[in-house]
Amino acid sequence: MAKVQFGGGVSNIQGSIAGNTFTRTKGGPAIRNKVKPNNPATPAQMAQRERITRLSKKWQQLTENERKSWVEDAKEVNVKGVCGNNIELTGHQYFVRVNSLREANGDLADASVIPQAAEFAENVFTDAIDASADITTGAVSIPLGAGGIEGIRVAIWGTSMRSAGKMAYKGVMTKYYQEAITADDVTNGYLSTGPEWIDKFGVLAGGVGKAITFGCRQYIDGSYSNSVIDKAFVVET
């Protein structure tokens, strides 16, 4: 794999050209041979493909005026590409994106209705307090901030247990929890996500001293807030 030094106005490149794939590594930008990806057709992949196909059919069933409205609203949506560039979504892409998130979060909103700009609450989560994971009790707890009140819908991404010094980033996190905050959650001051984490990643046994990283977001009608990152160090009480 060859390393690349950018210059002449080009600061980044991602993707493939001919037989070469451009990527970023810990050592900087690099080029490797393009590899044909396999197609394992996992249940999650198949479900996502089915969802996109179904929502595309719903898009075709919208009236012409409804599609035009989605096209216009899509122009106001900011989406970042892998190189940090701004991408303008088509109306169809925006429709599928919004309604995919609605379905993934159990949101029963009418698919044809364009969501209003989300006004997310502040301090729903806090990174001032570490999350916790306890082998003995099987508890995996995510602390709530002062803005974490009953009824707010949230989603949590997490990693499996990893070396405490290992960096975790978006690509290695998997969504495993989505619920509305309850009165008990508020009273406790945290979300109890142990059963959901164990169901997704396996038991905590043998993980003392390892770390789990979490990405915590609020959900409102087809969109997520910016992620609050927290980490738990696995203990056995």
DRENDRENDREN-459380 format. One line per 10 residues: number of its first residue (from 0); for each residue z, y, x of N, C-alpha, C. Coordinates in steps of 0.05 Angstrom, whole numbers, plus 5000, padded with zeros to 4 digits. Layout:
! residues N
NUM> Z/Y/X/Z/Y/X/Z/Y/X | ...
END
This chain:
! residues 237
0> 5000/4976/5017/5000/5000/5000/5000/5025/5018 | 4981/5042/5014/4978/5067/5030/4994/5089/5018 | 5006/5106/5035/5020/5130/5025/5000/5153/5024 | 5006/5173/5007/4988/5195/5003/5003/5221/5007 | 4991/5240/5021/5002/5267/5024/4984/5286/5008 | 4995/5299/4988/4978/5316/4971/4976/5344/4983 | 4954/5357/4977/4949/5384/4986/4925/5396/4972 | 4918/5420/4979/4894/5432/4968/4896/5437/4938 | 4920/5442/4928/4924/5448/4900/4931/5424/4883 | 4929/5399/4894/4936/5375/4879/4964/5367/4887
10> 4982/5366/4867/5010/5359/4873/5019/5332/4863 | 5003/5320/4845/5011/5294/4834/4987/5281/4822 | 4987/5255/4821/4966/5239/4807/4978/5213/4799 | 4973/5205/4774/4983/5180/4763/4960/5165/4750 | 4961/5138/4749/4941/5123/4736/4921/5111/4756 | 4899/5101/4745/4880/5085/4762/4853/5098/4763 | 4840/5096/4786/4812/5104/4790/4798/5081/4805 | 4777/5071/4793/4763/5048/4804/4783/5025/4808 | 4786/5015/4833/4804/4993/4838/4831/5002/4849 | 4837/5028/4848/4862/5039/4860/4880/5050/4838
20> 4906/5045/4841/4926/5055/4823/4944/5074/4838 | 4947/5099/4828/4964/5119/4841/4991/5119/4827 | 5012/5119/4843/5039/5117/4833/5058/5133/4851 | 5084/5132/4843/5104/5145/4859/5125/5125/4867 | 5135/5125/4891/5155/5107/4901/5178/5124/4912 | 5199/5110/4921/5222/5124/4934/5213/5139/4959 | 5191/5129/4972/5181/5142/4996/5161/5164/4990 | 5154/5168/4964/5135/5189/4957/5111/5176/4943 | 5089/5192/4939/5065/5182/4926/5052/5160/4942 | 5040/5141/4928/5027/5118/4942/5004/5108/4925
30> 4986/5092/4938/4964/5079/4925/4966/5049/4929 | 4961/5034/4908/4960/5005/4910/4936/4994/4896 | 4929/4969/4901/4907/4957/4886/4913/4955/4856 | 4893/4961/4840/4897/4959/4811/4901/4930/4804 | 4921/4925/4788/4927/4898/4779/4923/4897/4749 | 4908/4876/4740/4904/4873/4711/4930/4864/4698 | 4940/4879/4680/4966/4872/4668/4964/4847/4650 | 4985/4831/4650/4985/4808/4632/4991/4818/4604 | 4988/4800/4585/4993/4807/4557/5011/4786/4545 | 5037/4789/4551/5056/4768/4542/5060/4767/4511
40> 5051/4789/4497/5054/4789/4468/5082/4782/4459 | 5102/4797/4470/5129/4793/4462/5133/4802/4433 | 5154/4792/4420/5159/4801/4392/5160/4831/4389 | 5172/4845/4409/5173/4874/4407/5146/4887/4409 | 5129/4877/4427/5102/4887/4430/5086/4882/4404 | 5088/4858/4394/5073/4851/4370/5082/4868/4346 | 5108/4874/4344/5118/4890/4322/5107/4919/4325 | 5106/4929/4350/5096/4956/4354/5066/4958/4348 | 5051/4938/4355/5023/4938/4349/5018/4937/4319 | 5034/4920/4305/5031/4918/4276/5038/4945/4263
50> 5059/4958/4274/5067/4984/4263/5045/5005/4266 | 5033/5006/4290/5012/5026/4295/4988/5021/4277 | 4981/4995/4274/4958/4989/4256/4964/4997/4227 | 4988/4991/4218/4996/4997/4190/4997/5027/4186 | 5009/5042/4205/5011/5071/4201/4983/5084/4204 | 4966/5073/4219/4938/5084/4221/4924/5081/4194 | 4929/5059/4180/4918/5056/4154/4929/5076/4134 | 4956/5082/4137/4968/5102/4120/4956/5130/4126 | 4950/5135/4151/4938/5160/4158/4911/5164/4144 | 4896/5143/4142/4870/5144/4128/4873/5148/4098
60> 4896/5141/4088/4901/5144/4059/4911/5172/4052 | 4917/5189/4071/4925/5216/4066/4902/5232/4055 | 4908/5253/4040/4886/5271/4031/4876/5287/4055 | 4853/5299/4052/4841/5315/4073/4860/5338/4080 | 4872/5351/4060/4890/5373/4065/4915/5364/4080 | 4925/5340/4073/4949/5330/4086/4943/5325/4116 | 4919/5313/4122/4912/5308/4150/4909/5334/4165 | 4897/5354/4152/4894/5380/4165/4922/5392/4172 | 4941/5389/4154/4968/5399/4159/4981/5386/4183 | 4977/5359/4185/4988/5345/4208/4974/5354/4234
70> 4948/5359/4233/4934/5368/4256/4945/5395/4266 | 4950/5413/4247/4960/5440/4255/4988/5438/4266 | 5005/5422/4253/5032/5419/4263/5033/5406/4290 | 5015/5388/4296/5014/5374/4321/5010/5393/4344 | 4997/5415/4339/4991/5435/4360/5017/5448/4370 | 5038/5447/4354/5064/5460/4361/5083/5441/4375 | 5074/5416/4378/5092/5396/4390/5088/5395/4420 | 5110/5396/4435/5108/5395/4464/5114/5366/4474 | 5094/5354/4486/5097/5327/4497/5089/5328/4527 | 5106/5316/4544/5100/5316/4572/5087/5290/4580
80> 5066/5292/4597/5053/5269/4608/5067/5259/4633 | 5058/5237/4645/5072/5225/4667/5072/5243/4692 | 5053/5262/4693/5053/5281/4715/5068/5307/4709 | 5081/5308/4686/5096/5332/4678/5078/5352/4664 | 5053/5345/4658/5035/5363/4645/5039/5363/4615 | 5031/5385/4601/5034/5386/4572/5010/5371/4559 | 5016/5355/4539/4995/5340/4525/4995/5350/4496 | 4972/5356/4486/4969/5364/4458/4962/5340/4441 | 4979/5332/4423/4974/5309/4406/4953/5315/4384 | 4939/5295/4377/4922/5297/4353/4939/5294/4328
90> 4928/5301/4305/4944/5298/4281/4951/5268/4276 | 4932/5251/4282/4937/5222/4278/4959/5212/4297 | 4958/5221/4322/4979/5213/4341/5006/5223/4333 | 5008/5247/4323/5033/5259/4315/5044/5244/4290 | 5026/5237/4271/5034/5223/4247/5045/5195/4255 | 5032/5181/4272/5041/5154/4280/5067/5156/4296 | 5069/5176/4313/5094/5179/4329/5118/5185/4311 | 5115/5204/4293/5138/5211/4275/5146/5187/4258 | 5126/5174/4246/5133/5153/4228/5142/5127/4241 | 5133/5123/4267/5144/5101/4282/5173/5105/4287
100> 5181/5130/4294/5209/5136/4299/5225/5134/4273 | 5213/5143/4251/5227/5140/4225/5233/5111/4220 | 5213/5094/4223/5217/5065/4217/5237/5053/4236 | 5236/5060/4262/5254/5048/4282/5283/5056/4277 | 5287/5078/4262/5314/5087/4257/5322/5083/4228 | 5307/5066/4213/5314/5061/4185/5312/5085/4167 | 5295/5104/4174/5292/5129/4159/5271/5124/4137 | 5279/5129/4112/5261/5123/4090/5246/5148/4080 | 5243/5167/4097/5227/5192/4090/5199/5184/4083 | 5187/5199/4065/5159/5196/4057/5141/5200/4081
110> 5124/5180/4088/5108/5181/4112/5089/5205/4112 | 5081/5214/4089/5061/5236/4088/5074/5264/4093 | 5101/5265/4091/5115/5291/4094/5119/5298/4123 | 5110/5322/4131/5114/5331/4158/5143/5340/4162 | 5156/5330/4183/5184/5338/4187/5187/5367/4195 | 5209/5378/4186/5217/5405/4194/5227/5405/4223 | 5226/5428/4236/5236/5429/4263/5266/5421/4263 | 5273/5401/4280/5300/5391/4281/5319/5411/4293 | 5342/5415/4280/5363/5431/4291/5386/5413/4299 | 5387/5405/4324/5407/5386/4333/5434/5399/4337
120> 5455/5384/4330/5482/5394/4335/5488/5393/4365 | 5506/5411/4373/5514/5412/4401/5538/5394/4405 | 5539/5383/4429/5562/5367/4439/5569/5343/4421 | 5547/5330/4411/5552/5305/4396/5564/5284/4415 | 5553/5284/4440/5563/5266/4461/5574/5283/4484 | 5590/5271/4500/5601/5286/4523/5598/5269/4548 | 5589/5281/4570/5588/5266/4596/5613/5273/4613 | 5632/5288/4600/5657/5294/4614/5676/5271/4615 | 5671/5251/4597/5687/5227/4596/5669/5203/4600 | 5676/5185/4618/5660/5162/4623/5660/5143/4599
130> 5638/5130/4594/5637/5108/4576/5654/5085/4588 | 5660/5065/4572/5676/5043/4582/5665/5016/4573 | 5670/4995/4590/5662/4968/4583/5683/4949/4593 | 5694/4933/4575/5717/4916/4582/5710/4886/4576 | 5711/4870/4596/5704/4842/4593/5723/4828/4574 | 5749/4834/4577/5770/4820/4561/5766/4824/4531 | 5761/4848/4523/5758/4855/4494/5729/4854/4485 | 5710/4855/4503/5682/4856/4495/5674/4884/4485 | 5691/4904/4491/5686/4931/4481/5667/4946/4499 | 5647/4959/4488/5630/4978/4502/5630/5004/4486
140> 5644/5024/4497/5650/5048/4481/5636/5072/4492 | 5624/5088/4475/5610/5113/4482/5626/5136/4471 | 5637/5154/4489/5653/5176/4479/5637/5197/4463 | 5649/5207/4442/5637/5229/4426/5648/5256/4436 | 5631/5276/4433/5640/5303/4439/5651/5317/4414 | 5657/5342/4417/5669/5357/4394/5649/5360/4371 | 5623/5358/4376/5603/5360/4355/5597/5333/4342 | 5610/5312/4350/5604/5285/4339/5619/5282/4313 | 5607/5290/4291/5620/5289/4265/5607/5268/4247 | 5621/5261/4226/5612/5240/4208/5585/5246/4196
150> 5568/5226/4195/5541/5228/4182/5518/5234/4201 | 5524/5243/4225/5503/5248/4245/5491/5222/4254 | 5465/5220/4254/5452/5195/4261/5446/5196/4292 | 5452/5174/4305/5450/5173/4334/5436/5147/4342 | 5426/5147/4367/5414/5124/4379/5423/5122/4408 | 5428/5098/4417/5438/5094/4445/5419/5075/4459 | 5411/5083/4483/5396/5066/4501/5416/5057/4523 | 5412/5033/4534/5429/5023/4555/5415/5006/4575 | 5428/4999/4597/5418/4981/4616/5435/4955/4616 | 5426/4935/4629/5443/4912/4634/5463/4920/4656
160> 5481/4902/4662/5500/4908/4684/5484/4909/4711 | 5489/4930/4726/5475/4934/4751/5494/4942/4773 | 5485/4940/4798/5502/4949/4820/5511/4978/4815 | 5536/4983/4821/5547/5010/4814/5532/5032/4828 | 5520/5028/4851/5506/5049/4865/5477/5051/4858 | 5468/5034/4840/5439/5033/4834/5432/5054/4813 | 5411/5069/4818/5403/5090/4800/5390/5077/4775 | 5395/5089/4752/5383/5080/4727/5366/5103/4716 | 5343/5097/4707/5326/5118/4696/5314/5108/4669 | 5300/5126/4656/5291/5120/4628/5276/5094/4626
170> 5260/5087/4646/5243/5063/4644/5259/5037/4643 | 5284/5037/4653/5299/5012/4653/5320/5011/4630 | 5320/5031/4614/5339/5031/4591/5325/5020/4566 | 5340/5006/4550/5330/4995/4525/5347/5004/4502 | 5334/5012/4481/5349/5020/4457/5364/4996/4445 | 5389/4999/4440/5404/4976/4429/5422/4984/4405 | 5425/5009/4399/5444/5018/4378/5432/5041/4363 | 5434/5040/4336/5426/5063/4320/5442/5062/4294 | 5458/5082/4290/5475/5084/4266/5482/5113/4261 | 5493/5118/4237/5505/5144/4232/5535/5143/4240
180> 5544/5165/4251/5572/5166/4259/5590/5164/4234 | 5611/5147/4236/5629/5143/4214/5655/5159/4218 | 5671/5160/4196/5697/5173/4198/5714/5159/4218 | 5713/5132/4220/5729/5117/4239/5720/5124/4268 | 5694/5127/4272/5684/5135/4299/5696/5161/4307 | 5697/5180/4288/5707/5207/4294/5737/5205/4301 | 5752/5189/4285/5780/5186/4290/5785/5173/4318 | 5769/5153/4324/5773/5139/4350/5763/5156/4374 | 5744/5174/4368/5734/5191/4390/5711/5178/4406 | 5702/5155/4396/5680/5141/4410/5665/5123/4390
190> 5640/5115/4399/5625/5095/4384/5631/5068/4397 | 5637/5048/4380/5642/5021/4389/5616/5005/4387 | 5604/5000/4410/5577/4988/4410/5577/4961/4425 | 5600/4948/4428/5602/4923/4443/5584/4901/4432 | 5586/4894/4405/5570/4872/4395/5540/4877/4398 | 5531/4902/4394/5503/4908/4397/5494/4906/4426 | 5511/4915/4445/5503/4914/4473/5502/4884/4482 | 5521/4868/4474/5522/4840/4482/5498/4825/4469 | 5492/4832/4445/5469/4819/4432/5443/4824/4446 | 5441/4848/4458/5416/4856/4472/5416/4847/4501
200> 5439/4849/4515/5439/4845/4544/5454/4820/4553 | 5471/4808/4536/5486/4785/4544/5515/4792/4549 | 5532/4772/4555/5561/4775/4558/5567/4792/4582 | 5591/4804/4582/5600/4820/4604/5613/4804/4626 | 5619/4778/4621/5634/4762/4640/5621/4762/4668 | 5638/4765/4688/5628/4765/4716/5618/4792/4725 | 5622/4812/4710/5610/4838/4717/5630/4859/4727 | 5654/4851/4734/5674/4870/4744/5663/4887/4767 | 5665/4913/4764/5656/4932/4785/5627/4940/4782 | 5612/4926/4765/5584/4934/4760/5583/4957/4741
210> 5560/4970/4738/5558/4993/4721/5537/4989/4699 | 5541/5003/4677/5521/5004/4655/5516/5033/4650 | 5491/5041/4649/5483/5068/4644/5472/5071/4616 | 5479/5093/4603/5472/5098/4575/5457/5124/4572 | 5438/5124/4554/5424/5149/4545/5431/5153/4516 | 5443/5175/4509/5454/5179/4482/5439/5203/4469 | 5429/5198/4445/5413/5218/4431/5420/5220/4401 | 5416/5243/4391/5418/5247/4362/5390/5244/4350 | 5389/5233/4326/5363/5229/4312/5362/5246/4287 | 5340/5261/4283/5335/5275/4259/5305/5272/4252
220> 5299/5261/4229/5272/5259/4218/5249/5258/4238 | 5246/5236/4251/5223/5232/4269/5226/5244/4297 | 5249/5253/4305/5252/5264/4332/5280/5259/4342 | 5282/5258/4369/5308/5255/4383/5315/5280/4398 | 5341/5284/4401/5350/5306/4419/5347/5297/4448 | 5351/5316/4466/5351/5309/4494/5374/5288/4499 | 5369/5271/4518/5388/5250/4524/5412/5260/4540 | 5436/5251/4532/5460/5255/4548/5465/5228/4563 | 5466/5230/4589/5469/5206/4606/5499/5201/4612 | 5508/5176/4607/5536/5169/4613/5535/5142/4627
230> 5558/5135/4640/5559/5110/4655/5586/5097/4651 | 5586/5071/4649/5611/5056/4647/5613/5037/4671 | 5637/5034/4682/5642/5015/4703/5657/4991/4691 | 5647/4968/4693/5658/4945/4679/5685/4937/4690 | 5704/4933/4672/5732/4926/4681/5740/4901/4665 | 5762/4889/4675/5774/4866/4660/5804/4872/4658 | 5813/4878/4634/5841/4886/4631/5859/4862/4626
END
